[in-house]
Amino acid sequence: MKFGGSTALHALDWEVFPAEVHCLMGENGSGKSTTIKVLAGIHRPEPGAVLEIDGKRHARLTPALSKALGIQVIYQDLALFPNLSVAENIALEAALGSCVRRIRPAEQSKTARSVMQALGVTLPLETRVGDLPIATRQLVAICRGMASHARLLIMDEPTASLTRTEVNALLAVVRRLKQDGVAVVFVSHKLDEVIEIAERVTVLRDGRKRGTWPARELDDRKLGELMTGLRIEHAVHARQFPDTQPLLQVKGLSRKGEYRDLSFDVKPGEIVGLLGLLGAGRTELALTLFGMRAPDAGELLFNGKVLRVRSNAQAIAAGIAYVPEDRLGIGLNMRQSVQDNMVLAVLGRMSNRWGWLPPRRRTDMAADWCERLRIRIPSLDAPVQQLSGGNAQRVVLAKWLATEPRLLILDAPTVGVDIGNKQGIYEIVHALAHRGVAVLMISDEVPEVFFHCDRVLHMRAGRLVGQFVPGVHTESEIRERVYA
């Protein structure tokens, strides 16, 4: 299958059995999304291709035919209606295609409750989806996909923004679907989940199938090599900073309903992991450090001096940058160009005295960051929505690195990013740390902080409940404490 002069899929021969959980893995651009869209009836395959479903052959599918055959897709971008309630979003898919009639709120709520009960989750049915955090929106999208009676359910990164507890609930639902004869295709970058739930794994690279293996035969090293063609080594990077004056000191910081009595420090060049599950208060703390939510009590010191920030502009001026978890919603303007996104945080500094930013200065700055961070783009004028997840994340990094921060806060920096791009982002973070930039890395993935942080702070229910040093503490010890 080709787009322009580029081959997106080449002679793909792939099968999924009834009641099978099959994982489809590969880097961004490997052909996973194209494969999904062919099955959803969005893309037409090349002449000669055959799609066989229940023994019946099809030259192509349409969206209507795909759904009629029982194929449902939960896309990574969720495709939710932010102005509608949770119940309305969940029940919408089940109502589509029915005769014209009024859908009563009670009927919507009944449908939504039924799906939530199957998933083992609780959601606020009357709340607008646009007011929910990204992890809860992900659950709404999953519920909506489950509301239709699918025979083949395709989940594109369904657990990217979920905590381990929510992942466990989802995997339990997948097992029940399997028992009912439903086939499930998981697109994921998390090998531990894949091994836990999938029977087989198919790996794509550059539009070609590299092979299909039993999930239990794969590990991180082998999978990384299959996906990228490169050998990726995992090693602990923890370093010690015994006599270094902290850059950031947090003393007794509290905010009602979000976090309480937090005290810790981050030293120049140190990478400190902030580990915890959904609801721990990690993002709320980050927003306070970035001047977006004022604390009720406590004190912040920055380079030994009291820091009072009441806006993100003040935080940026102090030398603090924040890469948010929701890069699609608040980290980037997806419709604007790559170069427009990159200069947003430094417009004041780059503009001349009349407040005008010369186009050449903007272009040179964006081109420089694309080269330094190895961002693959069609052009500097291309809208960010055309980029892969990994490249979009690098654009966010470039946007904030352009501010020349002394403290960089990374909230879930590799969510939805494939193995190759994850490694590239980690290399950027380590290079920044070696230049003296302090990094606070927020994550709910134990391997991420274990292999890439000097210290790990464990946060639960708004409190700091532990500290770990990778190498001194093992990965399994940290995992047991976090998921206890």
Secondary structure, DSSP 8 states (H G I E B T S, - for coil): -EETTEES--S------TT-EEEEE--TTSSHHHHHHHHTTSS---TT--EEETTEEES---HHHHHHTTEEEE-TT----TTSBHHHHHHHHHHTTS-S----HHHHHHHHHHHHHHHT----TTSBGGGS-HHHHHHHHHHHHHHS--SEEEEESTTTT--HHHHHHHHHHHHHHHHTT-EEEEE-S-HHHHHHH-SEEEEEETTEEEEEEEGGG--HHHHHHHHHSS-----------TT---SEEEEEEEETTTEEEEEEEE-TT-EEEEE--TTSSHHHHHHHHTTSS--SEEEEEETTEE----SHHHHHHHTEEEE-S-IIIII--TTSBHHHHHHGGGHHHHS-TTS---HHHHHHHHHHHHHHTT---S-TTSBGGGS-HHHHHHHHHHHHHTT--SEEEEESTTTT--HHHHHHHHHHHHHHHHTT-EEEEEES-HHHHHHH-SEEEEEETTEEEEEE-BTTB-HHHHHHHHT-
